[in-house]
Amino acid sequence: MVGTGQTDGVPAFSGSAGTVIELGVARDTPDDEPSQPLTWRRLRPVALTLAVALLLTAGGSGPPPAPDLVQIAVVQRTVTVATSYNLFQRIQLTDDRLVTSTLEADGATWLLSAYEWEGGRPDWTYRFPITRETQPDVQYRAGLLLLTGARTDGTPGMRTVALDATTGRERWSLPHRVLALHGDRYGLGVDEVFPADAALSAQPQNPESVYTSSWGQNFSRPPLGELATGVELDTGKVLWRSELLRAVRPDLNSLPGGPSAPGAAREPVLAVVTGDGAVELWDQTTGAVRHRFPAVSFPSDYGVQLGGRLLLVQHKVAEMTAYSTEDYQPRWTIPTDEQQGFPWFCGPSELICADAPTGTAIVDAATGSRTWRVMSGHGLAAVGGHLIELAPGAGASYRPLRTIDRRTGEPLIPLLRWRAVSPTWGAPSLLLATSDLFVGPTWLGLLSPGAAAPVRLGLVPVGIDDCQLNAAVIACVTAPNEVRIWRYRGGTPADDR
């Protein structure tokens, strides 16, 4: 589902991997109820109209149209121990399988189970040892499932195992945290390096002075930097390694789950901050330096950002410069402070946001000027070819409000009747109208790229939590230990005014 918050230093709604927005749900009835009971007198004209329509379509003898939504599988896991570890944690659709990721009752094993779409027949399982401090990440790209988690051999750091998504067999394993980048051929390993003498063996008394690594270990001093590694995804072959860098920044549009932005650099690149503070663009496939920019003087989480055709660099404490990744020339420089806001990529296709006292300002990628604003407390999600404005819901949740024009901020498609949106790159956005998690029934709808309105697929008699969809099927967690799969087709237009 979509939600707010920040992960790995990347603002919410940025299109980065792991950016997930949890939206609240509330009861909604997409179709209005009739205002008065139907009688035969009122039904006679309707019946006559239907009869004429049937006579005009193949003599009324054709088969009824296929439904837009057909359940094809219910996948269940038997809970043997009464613990939350037995619940489904995540689901992942591959090209022909549903893969569930479950933390076992021992708290030290991550179980991946694959099921066929039709009928939900179990296919293969794989057990991934983990540490209790962290839970692993699962990525799917180019027929591979990449499992990344803390090393279990006692050495500090992360590791990644690549599985064949069809057979569940291990292809390769590397002692790195590997990100599958857009293009399906290459991965990027990024490893934090902490001072060896700064490791803490006990719970610290002053948590504010503690630095926690990605593998869950605590240190008394910040990391020294990061190491980058180029990886060929199909074989796991290491193509190049870097020296110690102050920061590694992949293209936000190429991260797992993100699309390649229109007009992005033709060859995959990444931005790094070198040991002497300079900013460089590197060739992702070889690690060769493409261009070197002036040094940063105020490094921070957002001090260097790469998004398609633009590189954002904070050279001074209160100043941000945008460079072209094609000719390396500066495009604009704008001030950054509490009043002006700090720019960050808030969606694919170089959409840039800046926090402001009255909400979120959209920064024009060509000029750096503020163009329009999002109301305070609202968020943005750039998914499925649409820019969706999110409004606060119950508690800390968000719900879709409408789609808006990314150039002007003008409202386009109302989404008031829908309570949640589940975005999937390369496929339409799945809309849900339901009362609460695991409480049904639930309307399922689609908002396809370029569509002028969402369409309804149908009403399912269950509540829904997490969902994924591709061009053929929708899979949703419908109970703590249950996942259902539906095939879907076009749907019918929905009036959501």
Salt bridges, closest charged atoms under 4 A:
ASP8 OD2 - ARG177 NH2 3.04
ASP28 OD1 - ARG419 NH2 2.92
ASP31 OD1 - ARG456 NH1 3.26
ASP32 OD1 - ARG417 NH2 3.32
ASP68 OD1 - ARG489 NH1 3.03
ASP96 OD2 - ARG97 NH1 3.35
GLU104 OE1 - ARG77 NH2 2.46
GLU104 OE2 - ARG127 NH2 3.73
GLU116 OE2 - ARG121 NH2 2.68
GLU118 OE2 - ARG487 NE 2.71
ASP123 OD2 - ARG97 NE 2.52
ASP164 OD2 - ARG171 NH2 3.34
ASP184 OD1 - ARG141 NE 3.70
ASP191 OD2 - HIS176 ND1 2.64
ASP197 OD1 - ARG221 NH2 2.62
ASP234 OD1 - ARG171 NH1 3.20
ASP276 OD2 - ARG292 NH2 2.65
GLU280 OE2 - ARG292 NH1 2.58
ASP283 OD2 - ARG290 NH2 3.32
ASP327 OD2 - ARG331 NH2 3.03
GLU350 OE2 - ARG309 NE 3.22
GLU389 OE2 - HIS378 ND1 2.72
GLU389 OE1 - ARG402 NE 2.98
ASP405 OD2 - ARG407 NH2 3.14
GLU482 OE2 - ARG484 NE 3.03
ASP495 OD1 - ARG497 NE 2.90
